[in-house]
């Protein structure tokens, strides 16, 4: 199989591969999806051959994203995603909890959405500042 990409498209592909592998493997410890690691290695090896050598590095016979690549802003994009997902999940879980405690059907999408919107508005204004836990 052959895919033709411009340099700019290939550079974007590097980001997509890295972010995808990060999401799949960053929390798995030693139980990583090796096939995704190998694909990332293959793509970053091609990067070195295509004029992006500063974005990859070799270590113990394997090709990895370079420190310059990892420190070049890619983790800012990952952090933005993680923040958005954190607040989305938190808003939904809190809304479902509230509805269950109030003996409302947590599957009532319009009620759930309204409550989630209320939580999201709160998070946009105050972040987690007003969250209190009774432990």
Secondary structure as UniProt FT lines:
FT   HELIX           7..25
FT   TURN            26..27
FT   TURN            29..30
FT   HELIX           34..49
FT   TURN            50..51
FT   HELIX           53..55
FT   STRAND          56..59
FT   TURN            60..61
FT   STRAND          62..65
FT   HELIX           67..69
FT   HELIX           70..74
FT   HELIX           75..101
FT   TURN            102..103
FT   TURN            106..107
FT   HELIX           109..126
FT   TURN            127..130
//
